[in-house]
Amino acid sequence: MPKSKGVRVITAPKQINEYDDREIDCQEAMEPGFQAIVECMLDAGWTRGEVIRTLRRLIAADNIAQRDIAKVEAELAIARARARAAKA
């Protein structure tokens, strides 16, 4: 795997568009970083269970944040469209 300043570089998808096994390729690209995070957490004294539960919570929090961002963006788009319509 290529390295840059001692840090592993994440491989890019094989194609820009969707393709079979794209998610598998993503998983393979993410695996070394994931293992490094888990190993660092274990070395710091956290248990594997704590690390995995926390990762799940972080993913859930990110999903909520992304949903909230999408909702705000949709509301802004509607408000802009209404403002444009009112000017017309």
Biopython code that builds the backbone (N, CA, C, O; Angstrom):
import numpy as np
from Bio.PDB.StructureBuilder import StructureBuilder

atoms = [
    (1, "MET", "N", (0.849, -1.178, 0.000)),
    (1, "MET", "CA", (0.000, 0.000, 0.000)),
    (1, "MET", "C", (0.888, 1.233, 0.000)),
    (1, "MET", "O", (1.874, 1.266, 0.736)),
    (2, "PRO", "N", (0.573, 2.255, -0.804)),
    (2, "PRO", "CA", (1.392, 3.459, -0.849)),
    (2, "PRO", "C", (1.386, 4.179, 0.497)),
    (2, "PRO", "O", (0.397, 4.139, 1.229)),
    (3, "LYS", "N", (2.493, 4.833, 0.811)),
    (3, "LYS", "CA", (2.583, 5.588, 2.053)),
    (3, "LYS", "C", (2.988, 7.017, 1.756)),
    (3, "LYS", "O", (3.669, 7.297, 0.769)),
    (4, "SER", "N", (2.561, 7.911, 2.621)),
    (4, "SER", "CA", (2.920, 9.313, 2.504)),
    (4, "SER", "C", (3.258, 9.822, 3.896)),
    (4, "SER", "O", (2.379, 9.871, 4.756)),
    (5, "LYS", "N", (4.498, 10.199, 4.138)),
    (5, "LYS", "CA", (4.939, 10.699, 5.438)),
    (5, "LYS", "C", (4.601, 9.723, 6.557)),
    (5, "LYS", "O", (4.164, 10.146, 7.627)),
    (6, "GLY", "N", (4.795, 8.425, 6.332)),
    (6, "GLY", "CA", (4.537, 7.437, 7.363)),
    (6, "GLY", "C", (3.073, 7.097, 7.562)),
    (6, "GLY", "O", (2.745, 6.290, 8.432)),
    (7, "VAL", "N", (2.193, 7.686, 6.788)),
    (7, "VAL", "CA", (0.762, 7.444, 6.907)),
    (7, "VAL", "C", (0.294, 6.692, 5.670)),
    (7, "VAL", "O", (0.670, 7.030, 4.547)),
    (8, "ARG", "N", (-0.524, 5.678, 5.883)),
    (8, "ARG", "CA", (-1.054, 4.934, 4.744)),
    (8, "ARG", "C", (-2.011, 5.796, 3.928)),
    (8, "ARG", "O", (-2.825, 6.538, 4.479)),
    (9, "VAL", "N", (-1.902, 5.687, 2.637)),
    (9, "VAL", "CA", (-2.795, 6.417, 1.745)),
    (9, "VAL", "C", (-3.965, 5.501, 1.410)),
    (9, "VAL", "O", (-3.770, 4.330, 1.087)),
    (10, "ILE", "N", (-5.162, 6.029, 1.487)),
    (10, "ILE", "CA", (-6.351, 5.237, 1.198)),
    (10, "ILE", "C", (-6.496, 5.109, -0.309)),
    (10, "ILE", "O", (-6.395, 6.097, -1.036)),
    (11, "THR", "N", (-6.732, 3.898, -0.771)),
    (11, "THR", "CA", (-6.894, 3.686, -2.200)),
    (11, "THR", "C", (-8.249, 4.221, -2.661)),
    (11, "THR", "O", (-9.235, 4.173, -1.927)),
    (12, "ALA", "N", (-8.274, 4.717, -3.861)),
    (12, "ALA", "CA", (-9.496, 5.262, -4.456)),
    (12, "ALA", "C", (-10.306, 4.131, -5.096)),
    (12, "ALA", "O", (-9.779, 3.046, -5.340)),
    (13, "PRO", "N", (-11.586, 4.391, -5.364)),
    (13, "PRO", "CA", (-12.376, 3.390, -6.092)),
    (13, "PRO", "C", (-11.744, 3.115, -7.458)),
    (13, "PRO", "O", (-11.060, 3.969, -8.023)),
    (14, "LYS", "N", (-11.983, 1.923, -7.970)),
    (14, "LYS", "CA", (-11.420, 1.535, -9.270)),
    (14, "LYS", "C", (-12.065, 2.293, -10.421)),
    (14, "LYS", "O", (-11.464, 2.462, -11.481)),
    (15, "GLN", "N", (-13.304, 2.750, -10.201)),
    (15, "GLN", "CA", (-14.026, 3.504, -11.220)),
    (15, "GLN", "C", (-14.761, 4.662, -10.547)),
    (15, "GLN", "O", (-15.027, 4.615, -9.346)),
    (16, "ILE", "N", (-15.086, 5.692, -11.314)),
    (16, "ILE", "CA", (-15.823, 6.832, -10.778)),
    (16, "ILE", "C", (-17.269, 6.438, -10.489)),
    (16, "ILE", "O", (-17.820, 6.803, -9.451)),
    (17, "ASN", "N", (-17.869, 5.705, -11.393)),
    (17, "ASN", "CA", (-19.274, 5.314, -11.265)),
    (17, "ASN", "C", (-19.415, 4.040, -10.455)),
    (17, "ASN", "O", (-18.429, 3.381, -10.122)),
    (18, "GLU", "N", (-20.665, 3.705, -10.143)),
    (18, "GLU", "CA", (-20.962, 2.465, -9.429)),
    (18, "GLU", "C", (-20.460, 1.270, -10.230)),
    (18, "GLU", "O", (-20.473, 1.282, -11.461)),
    (19, "TYR", "N", (-20.020, 0.242, -9.519)),
    (19, "TYR", "CA", (-19.607, -1.007, -10.155)),
    (19, "TYR", "C", (-19.736, -2.142, -9.145)),
    (19, "TYR", "O", (-19.779, -1.910, -7.937)),
    (20, "ASP", "N", (-19.796, -3.359, -9.650)),
    (20, "ASP", "CA", (-19.868, -4.516, -8.766)),
    (20, "ASP", "C", (-18.667, -4.493, -7.830)),
    (20, "ASP", "O", (-17.560, -4.154, -8.246)),
    (21, "ASP", "N", (-18.877, -4.844, -6.602)),
    (21, "ASP", "CA", (-17.830, -4.944, -5.582)),
    (21, "ASP", "C", (-17.269, -3.600, -5.132)),
    (21, "ASP", "O", (-16.232, -3.567, -4.471)),
    (22, "ARG", "N", (-17.919, -2.498, -5.469)),
    (22, "ARG", "CA", (-17.426, -1.186, -5.027)),
    (22, "ARG", "C", (-17.392, -1.109, -3.501)),
    (22, "ARG", "O", (-16.426, -0.602, -2.929)),
    (23, "GLU", "N", (-18.430, -1.604, -2.842)),
    (23, "GLU", "CA", (-18.446, -1.562, -1.381)),
    (23, "GLU", "C", (-17.373, -2.474, -0.784)),
    (23, "GLU", "O", (-16.804, -2.158, 0.261)),
    (24, "ILE", "N", (-17.099, -3.578, -1.426)),
    (24, "ILE", "CA", (-16.014, -4.456, -0.968)),
    (24, "ILE", "C", (-14.680, -3.731, -1.100)),
    (24, "ILE", "O", (-13.837, -3.803, -0.207)),
    (25, "ASP", "N", (-14.494, -3.033, -2.215)),
    (25, "ASP", "CA", (-13.265, -2.248, -2.401)),
    (25, "ASP", "C", (-13.151, -1.161, -1.336)),
    (25, "ASP", "O", (-12.059, -0.898, -0.833)),
    (26, "CYS", "N", (-14.269, -0.529, -0.990)),
    (26, "CYS", "CA", (-14.275, 0.497, 0.055)),
    (26, "CYS", "C", (-13.875, -0.125, 1.396)),
    (26, "CYS", "O", (-13.077, 0.440, 2.145)),
    (27, "GLN", "N", (-14.438, -1.279, 1.677)),
    (27, "GLN", "CA", (-14.109, -1.974, 2.926)),
    (27, "GLN", "C", (-12.622, -2.312, 2.981)),
    (27, "GLN", "O", (-11.977, -2.121, 4.012)),
    (28, "GLU", "N", (-12.082, -2.810, 1.883)),
    (28, "GLU", "CA", (-10.664, -3.153, 1.845)),
    (28, "GLU", "C", (-9.786, -1.909, 2.002)),
    (28, "GLU", "O", (-8.724, -1.971, 2.621)),
    (29, "ALA", "N", (-10.227, -0.783, 1.443)),
    (29, "ALA", "CA", (-9.471, 0.465, 1.571)),
    (29, "ALA", "C", (-9.511, 0.982, 3.005)),
    (29, "ALA", "O", (-8.544, 1.576, 3.482)),
    (30, "MET", "N", (-10.619, 0.760, 3.684)),
    (30, "MET", "CA", (-10.806, 1.261, 5.037)),
    (30, "MET", "C", (-10.192, 0.359, 6.105)),
    (30, "MET", "O", (-9.846, 0.828, 7.189)),
    (31, "GLU", "N", (-10.057, -0.910, 5.808)),
    (31, "GLU", "CA", (-9.633, -1.902, 6.808)),
    (31, "GLU", "C", (-8.344, -1.539, 7.544)),
    (31, "GLU", "O", (-8.328, -1.618, 8.772)),
    (32, "PRO", "N", (-7.263, -1.147, 6.866)),
    (32, "PRO", "CA", (-6.036, -0.840, 7.615)),
    (32, "PRO", "C", (-6.220, 0.321, 8.601)),
    (32, "PRO", "O", (-5.710, 0.266, 9.721)),
    (33, "GLY", "N", (-6.932, 1.353, 8.200)),
    (33, "GLY", "CA", (-7.171, 2.483, 9.095)),
    (33, "GLY", "C", (-8.053, 2.093, 10.267)),
    (33, "GLY", "O", (-7.821, 2.516, 11.399)),
    (34, "PHE", "N", (-9.060, 1.290, 9.991)),
    (34, "PHE", "CA", (-9.942, 0.803, 11.045)),
    (34, "PHE", "C", (-9.153, -0.001, 12.065)),
    (34, "PHE", "O", (-9.286, 0.208, 13.271)),
    (35, "GLN", "N", (-8.332, -0.923, 11.573)),
    (35, "GLN", "CA", (-7.530, -1.747, 12.481)),
    (35, "GLN", "C", (-6.563, -0.887, 13.286)),
    (35, "GLN", "O", (-6.325, -1.154, 14.464)),
    (36, "ALA", "N", (-6.005, 0.144, 12.657)),
    (36, "ALA", "CA", (-5.081, 1.039, 13.362)),
    (36, "ALA", "C", (-5.806, 1.780, 14.487)),
    (36, "ALA", "O", (-5.267, 1.923, 15.584)),
    (37, "ILE", "N", (-7.025, 2.252, 14.219)),
    (37, "ILE", "CA", (-7.802, 2.943, 15.252)),
    (37, "ILE", "C", (-8.090, 1.992, 16.404)),
    (37, "ILE", "O", (-7.879, 2.341, 17.566)),
    (38, "VAL", "N", (-8.565, 0.803, 16.095)),
    (38, "VAL", "CA", (-8.881, -0.171, 17.139)),
    (38, "VAL", "C", (-7.628, -0.482, 17.949)),
    (38, "VAL", "O", (-7.680, -0.505, 19.179)),
    (39, "GLU", "N", (-6.525, -0.716, 17.291)),
    (39, "GLU", "CA", (-5.279, -1.056, 17.981)),
    (39, "GLU", "C", (-4.824, 0.095, 18.891)),
    (39, "GLU", "O", (-4.391, -0.142, 20.019)),
    (40, "CYS", "N", (-4.919, 1.320, 18.410)),
    (40, "CYS", "CA", (-4.549, 2.483, 19.232)),
    (40, "CYS", "C", (-5.439, 2.588, 20.467)),
    (40, "CYS", "O", (-4.958, 2.880, 21.562)),
    (41, "MET", "N", (-6.719, 2.353, 20.290)),
    (41, "MET", "CA", (-7.647, 2.415, 21.413)),
    (41, "MET", "C", (-7.352, 1.325, 22.433)),
    (41, "MET", "O", (-7.374, 1.573, 23.639)),
    (42, "LEU", "N", (-7.075, 0.108, 21.945)),
    (42, "LEU", "CA", (-6.735, -0.991, 22.849)),
    (42, "LEU", "C", (-5.437, -0.692, 23.589)),
    (42, "LEU", "O", (-5.332, -0.941, 24.790)),
    (43, "ASP", "N", (-4.450, -0.161, 22.877)),
    (43, "ASP", "CA", (-3.174, 0.201, 23.498)),
    (43, "ASP", "C", (-3.360, 1.270, 24.581)),
    (43, "ASP", "O", (-2.621, 1.305, 25.565)),
    (44, "ALA", "N", (-4.353, 2.135, 24.383)),
    (44, "ALA", "CA", (-4.615, 3.197, 25.357)),
    (44, "ALA", "C", (-5.362, 2.684, 26.583)),
    (44, "ALA", "O", (-5.494, 3.396, 27.578)),
    (45, "GLY", "N", (-5.848, 1.452, 26.511)),
    (45, "GLY", "CA", (-6.507, 0.864, 27.675)),
    (45, "GLY", "C", (-7.999, 0.633, 27.544)),
    (45, "GLY", "O", (-8.628, 0.147, 28.483)),
    (46, "TRP", "N", (-8.585, 0.973, 26.393)),
    (46, "TRP", "CA", (-10.003, 0.715, 26.177)),
    (46, "TRP", "C", (-10.188, -0.748, 25.828)),
    (46, "TRP", "O", (-9.284, -1.381, 25.283)),
    (47, "THR", "N", (-11.363, -1.289, 26.141)),
    (47, "THR", "CA", (-11.637, -2.682, 25.774)),
    (47, "THR", "C", (-12.177, -2.730, 24.349)),
    (47, "THR", "O", (-12.677, -1.732, 23.829)),
    (48, "ARG", "N", (-12.070, -3.901, 23.725)),
    (48, "ARG", "CA", (-12.588, -4.067, 22.363)),
    (48, "ARG", "C", (-14.089, -3.772, 22.328)),
    (48, "ARG", "O", (-14.568, -3.136, 21.390)),
    (49, "GLY", "N", (-14.827, -4.223, 23.330)),
    (49, "GLY", "CA", (-16.265, -3.968, 23.384)),
    (49, "GLY", "C", (-16.573, -2.482, 23.432)),
    (49, "GLY", "O", (-17.471, -2.009, 22.736)),
    (50, "GLU", "N", (-15.826, -1.735, 24.259)),
    (50, "GLU", "CA", (-16.027, -0.290, 24.344)),
    (50, "GLU", "C", (-15.746, 0.374, 22.999)),
    (50, "GLU", "O", (-16.485, 1.256, 22.562)),
    (51, "VAL", "N", (-14.680, -0.056, 22.360)),
    (51, "VAL", "CA", (-14.304, 0.532, 21.073)),
    (51, "VAL", "C", (-15.389, 0.280, 20.030)),
    (51, "VAL", "O", (-15.797, 1.202, 19.323)),
    (52, "ILE", "N", (-15.850, -0.946, 19.935)),
    (52, "ILE", "CA", (-16.856, -1.292, 18.924)),
    (52, "ILE", "C", (-18.173, -0.573, 19.207)),
    (52, "ILE", "O", (-18.797, -0.045, 18.287)),
    (53, "ARG", "N", (-18.600, -0.548, 20.471)),
    (53, "ARG", "CA", (-19.853, 0.158, 20.809)),
    (53, "ARG", "C", (-19.732, 1.647, 20.490)),
    (53, "ARG", "O", (-20.672, 2.259, 19.983)),
    (54, "THR", "N", (-18.578, 2.217, 20.788)),
    (54, "THR", "CA", (-18.380, 3.638, 20.518)),
    (54, "THR", "C", (-18.369, 3.921, 19.023)),
    (54, "THR", "O", (-18.933, 4.922, 18.581)),
    (55, "LEU", "N", (-17.735, 3.053, 18.236)),
    (55, "LEU", "CA", (-17.756, 3.226, 16.782)),
    (55, "LEU", "C", (-19.181, 3.177, 16.252)),
    (55, "LEU", "O", (-19.545, 3.958, 15.373)),
    (56, "ARG", "N", (-19.987, 2.266, 16.781)),
    (56, "ARG", "CA", (-21.394, 2.196, 16.367)),
    (56, "ARG", "C", (-22.123, 3.489, 16.701)),
    (56, "ARG", "O", (-22.920, 3.982, 15.903)),
    (57, "ARG", "N", (-21.847, 4.043, 17.895)),
    (57, "ARG", "CA", (-22.494, 5.296, 18.294)),
    (57, "ARG", "C", (-22.036, 6.449, 17.407)),
    (57, "ARG", "O", (-22.837, 7.308, 17.039)),
    (58, "LEU", "N", (-20.763, 6.470, 17.067)),
    (58, "LEU", "CA", (-20.257, 7.518, 16.178)),
    (58, "LEU", "C", (-20.917, 7.440, 14.805)),
    (58, "LEU", "O", (-21.253, 8.466, 14.214)),
    (59, "ILE", "N", (-21.101, 6.221, 14.300)),
    (59, "ILE", "CA", (-21.771, 6.045, 13.006)),
    (59, "ILE", "C", (-23.215, 6.521, 13.100)),
    (59, "ILE", "O", (-23.703, 7.203, 12.199)),
    (60, "ALA", "N", (-23.904, 6.165, 14.188)),
    (60, "ALA", "CA", (-25.292, 6.596, 14.363)),
    (60, "ALA", "C", (-25.374, 8.112, 14.457)),
    (60, "ALA", "O", (-26.266, 8.720, 13.866)),
    (61, "ALA", "N", (-24.453, 8.732, 15.193)),
    (61, "ALA", "CA", (-24.446, 10.182, 15.323)),
    (61, "ALA", "C", (-24.187, 10.848, 13.977)),
    (61, "ALA", "O", (-24.800, 11.865, 13.654)),
    (62, "ASP", "N", (-23.282, 10.274, 13.195)),
    (62, "ASP", "CA", (-23.009, 10.826, 11.870)),
    (62, "ASP", "C", (-24.234, 10.706, 10.974)),
    (62, "ASP", "O", (-24.543, 11.630, 10.221)),
    (63, "ASN", "N", (-24.930, 9.585, 11.047)),
    (63, "ASN", "CA", (-26.154, 9.408, 10.253)),
    (63, "ASN", "C", (-27.194, 10.460, 10.619)),
    (63, "ASN", "O", (-27.846, 11.023, 9.741)),
    (64, "ILE", "N", (-27.350, 10.726, 11.917)),
    (64, "ILE", "CA", (-28.306, 11.741, 12.362)),
    (64, "ILE", "C", (-27.884, 13.113, 11.857)),
    (64, "ILE", "O", (-28.709, 13.882, 11.364)),
    (65, "ALA", "N", (-26.590, 13.419, 11.982)),
    (65, "ALA", "CA", (-26.098, 14.721, 11.525)),
    (65, "ALA", "C", (-26.318, 14.891, 10.027)),
    (65, "ALA", "O", (-26.749, 15.955, 9.583)),
    (66, "GLN", "N", (-26.029, 13.857, 9.248)),
    (66, "GLN", "CA", (-26.226, 13.938, 7.800)),
    (66, "GLN", "C", (-27.690, 14.114, 7.456)),
    (66, "GLN", "O", (-28.022, 14.866, 6.539)),
    (67, "ARG", "N", (-28.571, 13.440, 8.170)),
    (67, "ARG", "CA", (-30.013, 13.592, 7.947)),
    (67, "ARG", "C", (-30.447, 15.016, 8.253)),
    (67, "ARG", "O", (-31.209, 15.619, 7.497)),
    (68, "ASP", "N", (-29.951, 15.558, 9.384)),
    (68, "ASP", "CA", (-30.313, 16.924, 9.774)),
    (68, "ASP", "C", (-29.789, 17.942, 8.768)),
    (68, "ASP", "O", (-30.482, 18.907, 8.446)),
    (69, "ILE", "N", (-28.586, 17.736, 8.277)),
    (69, "ILE", "CA", (-28.012, 18.632, 7.266)),
    (69, "ILE", "C", (-28.859, 18.600, 5.999)),
    (69, "ILE", "O", (-29.156, 19.646, 5.422)),
    (70, "ALA", "N", (-29.246, 17.409, 5.568)),
    (70, "ALA", "CA", (-30.071, 17.276, 4.365)),
    (70, "ALA", "C", (-31.413, 17.977, 4.555)),
    (70, "ALA", "O", (-31.923, 18.607, 3.628)),
    (71, "LYS", "N", (-31.985, 17.869, 5.753)),
    (71, "LYS", "CA", (-33.266, 18.524, 6.036)),
    (71, "LYS", "C", (-33.122, 20.041, 5.950)),
    (71, "LYS", "O", (-33.958, 20.711, 5.343)),
    (72, "VAL", "N", (-32.068, 20.585, 6.552)),
    (72, "VAL", "CA", (-31.834, 22.034, 6.509)),
    (72, "VAL", "C", (-31.609, 22.493, 5.075)),
    (72, "VAL", "O", (-32.147, 23.519, 4.661)),
    (73, "GLU", "N", (-30.812, 21.733, 4.310)),
    (73, "GLU", "CA", (-30.571, 22.099, 2.909)),
    (73, "GLU", "C", (-31.857, 22.098, 2.104)),
    (73, "GLU", "O", (-32.062, 22.974, 1.265)),
    (74, "ALA", "N", (-32.728, 21.121, 2.349)),
    (74, "ALA", "CA", (-34.010, 21.074, 1.646)),
    (74, "ALA", "C", (-34.879, 22.263, 2.028)),
    (74, "ALA", "O", (-35.518, 22.868, 1.168)),
    (75, "GLU", "N", (-34.906, 22.601, 3.315)),
    (75, "GLU", "CA", (-35.695, 23.745, 3.767)),
    (75, "GLU", "C", (-35.169, 25.045, 3.162)),
    (75, "GLU", "O", (-35.956, 25.912, 2.781)),
    (76, "LEU", "N", (-33.853, 25.186, 3.070)),
    (76, "LEU", "CA", (-33.270, 26.378, 2.453)),
    (76, "LEU", "C", (-33.620, 26.461, 0.969)),
    (76, "LEU", "O", (-33.925, 27.540, 0.460)),
    (77, "ALA", "N", (-33.576, 25.323, 0.279)),
    (77, "ALA", "CA", (-33.919, 25.305, -1.141)),
    (77, "ALA", "C", (-35.374, 25.719, -1.346)),
    (77, "ALA", "O", (-35.685, 26.466, -2.274)),
    (78, "ILE", "N", (-36.256, 25.237, -0.486)),
    (78, "ILE", "CA", (-37.679, 25.602, -0.576)),
    (78, "ILE", "C", (-37.852, 27.094, -0.313)),
    (78, "ILE", "O", (-38.600, 27.771, -1.018)),
    (79, "ALA", "N", (-37.162, 27.602, 0.700)),
    (79, "ALA", "CA", (-37.275, 29.034, 1.025)),
    (79, "ALA", "C", (-36.756, 29.888, -0.129)),
    (79, "ALA", "O", (-37.360, 30.910, -0.454)),
    (80, "ARG", "N", (-35.658, 29.493, -0.748)),
    (80, "ARG", "CA", (-35.117, 30.235, -1.890)),
    (80, "ARG", "C", (-36.087, 30.211, -3.065)),
    (80, "ARG", "O", (-36.298, 31.224, -3.733)),
    (81, "ALA", "N", (-36.674, 29.038, -3.308)),
    (81, "ALA", "CA", (-37.628, 28.919, -4.416)),
    (81, "ALA", "C", (-38.854, 29.790, -4.153)),
    (81, "ALA", "O", (-39.368, 30.423, -5.075)),
    (82, "ARG", "N", (-39.319, 29.829, -2.932)),
    (82, "ARG", "CA", (-40.463, 30.682, -2.593)),
    (82, "ARG", "C", (-40.109, 32.154, -2.751)),
    (82, "ARG", "O", (-40.921, 32.945, -3.230)),
    (83, "ALA", "N", (-38.905, 32.516, -2.351)),
    (83, "ALA", "CA", (-38.466, 33.920, -2.490)),
    (83, "ALA", "C", (-38.397, 34.302, -3.955)),
    (83, "ALA", "O", (-38.827, 35.392, -4.331)),
    (84, "ARG", "N", (-37.858, 33.412, -4.797)),
    (84, "ARG", "CA", (-37.797, 33.697, -6.239)),
    (84, "ARG", "C", (-39.194, 33.804, -6.835)),
    (84, "ARG", "O", (-39.466, 34.672, -7.665)),
    (85, "ALA", "N", (-40.076, 32.906, -6.398)),
    (85, "ALA", "CA", (-41.453, 32.933, -6.918)),
    (85, "ALA", "C", (-42.176, 34.214, -6.500)),
    (85, "ALA", "O", (-42.973, 34.753, -7.268)),
    (86, "ALA", "N", (-41.907, 34.697, -5.303)),
    (86, "ALA", "CA", (-42.558, 35.917, -4.818)),
    (86, "ALA", "C", (-42.080, 37.150, -5.595)),
    (86, "ALA", "O", (-42.829, 38.113, -5.757)),
    (87, "LYS", "N", (-40.836, 37.116, -6.072)),
    (87, "LYS", "CA", (-40.293, 38.236, -6.856)),
    (87, "LYS", "C", (-40.858, 38.252, -8.265)),
    (87, "LYS", "O", (-40.919, 39.304, -8.900)),
    (88, "ALA", "N", (-41.266, 37.100, -8.752)),
    (88, "ALA", "CA", (-41.732, 37.007, -10.143)),
    (88, "ALA", "C", (-43.108, 37.549, -10.341)),
    (88, "ALA", "O", (-43.623, 37.534, -11.459)),
]
sb = StructureBuilder()
sb.init_structure("model")
sb.init_model(0)
sb.init_chain("A")
sb.init_seg("    ")
for serial, (resi, resn, name, xyz) in enumerate(atoms, 1):
    if name == "N":
        sb.init_residue(resn, " ", resi, " ")
    sb.init_atom(name, np.array(xyz, "f"), 0.0, 1.0, " ", f" {name:<3s}", serial, name[0])
structure = sb.get_structure()
